[in-house]
Amino acid sequence: MAGITVPTVDQFNELEKRVETLESAIKAASTSAPSPAVETPASAPVEAPKPIETPTVEATTLSLVPNAQVTTGDWKDGVWVADDTARISVISNAALAIGQTATLPDGTTRTIKNLEGFSEKTSVTFDGAKLDPSKVAGKAVVFTVPKLEGATTAPAANDSSVKNTVGKIYINLGMGAGADQVIPGTSGTNYELPSEAEIKRAKEHGFDEFRIGFIMGRVFKSANSTEMYKGNDTKGRPYTSDRMLQVGKLCKKYGATIMWDNHVYAYFPSNGASGKSKFGSSGYTAEMYANHWYALIQHLKSDPDTWAATTRFDLCNEPYDCDEATMIKMYQAVINRCAEISEDKIFVLNGTKYSSTRNWVANNPNFHTITHPRGKQYIEFSGHLYLDAGADGYYEGDVISASEGVTFETVGTKRIEGFANWLKTHGFNGNIGENLVTGSLTNLMKGERQLLKYCVENGINVYLFGMGDWFGKGNAHNIELNASNSSIDNSAMLALAKEMTAYAKTKG
């Protein structure tokens, strides 16, 4: 066929020799190469089993006070009395567990046998004999609980972190408690909380926090109900509950904070109302009082600006004719009920007999037994201090009481001395909720200067009384009165207030 070349015999023989040579070379290479070594893994040494480590749980303490409002046939002020079981009712807390121990106010240490939760309350059953309410009620039960990661414990009573180191000069602002004989009253006619103009002026004077008075009976319709007056009244004016939120927003706007002052003198609906009920009576029990504050705090929390501006709740202004035991029970009931929702806010407690600092120790010897479940830094005691002879704020000349053994320079510091020492002894913060020297009282102003300086340097806030258009031109307690707008000249007091406010800010 065309295109095919047929090799000769000699060519075949030559090709065969080449193939044989190649096969010999391949065979030689395969037999001379060493076989790769196969590694056998060494057996791992057998370790002895390690002992199981038991984690160390850091412990801390949790102070809870029996719920005073839990008082029925089976309970007395949060202590079980129905049978011989040792049981108390406290604010619910996730740290509590069966098997933990607690030191009770009667001096015994007991173990938790059982826990029963009821919403915000928990029934704690201990081992041992029946508890005596007279030895346990109204006092802190100290539980030993595990410290949770990231949790902090309340400072001890003498912990320096509890105490304020610098006092500030503040002001009572507005007339929200005016005409308290008219309930609920009309805003702008019978009373008025601070306006935007007043808030702005107060800030310009240097006051950063305001004690703002209101009347609980203008917030709630009855003693045994938490139904509020809300919206506008028949004259189209907002009720107190709504005005409080408006004021809260304005304070937040201008960078001011608020201490809400329930200005009722230990009566509901108010001190001036007909048919009023005294604190601790069947007409206004500790439970009713606590429920009102609980509902009001929830209302204030409903507006973020108002809640952010709020620092303190002054639970009752000047309970002048309630005994100490009654006020302790009333105050403790509010704290027990409201501590779980109050966050970082402080409960401010006025003393009996008009809360006078001059007689604080004699009138309130057991107030230090009032407790807050998270520590003493959430309680602040408030005394009222005026420099006139009667120590009541009704100045009758530039004079001092000869029998008091003081000078014009020392009258103020002498009157605060017992109160200040009482605070230090018991590890609490305090404030002066009302104070002012009225008119051109040159000599008493010397004592006022020394008093304010002492308060700044000893961590005691002062709320001067007061300021606001509703104080009027004839009210000697209106710090803005001067020779150009009134026959009363408080310009020296306002100048001193500005000076001391600035001084406090330089201290911290």
Helices and strands as residue ranges (DSSP letters): H 9-32, E 59-64, E 75-76, E 79-80, E 86-91, E 101-103, E 109-118, E 121-126, H 133-136, E 141-146, E 169-173, H 196-205, E 209-214, G 216-218, H 240-254, E 257-262, E 267-268, E 277-278, H 286-301, H 304-309, E 310-314, H 324-338, E 346-350, G 353-355, H 360-363, G 367-369, G 376-378, E 379-384, G 402-404, H 411-426, E 429-435, H 442-457, E 461-467, G 469-471, H 491-507
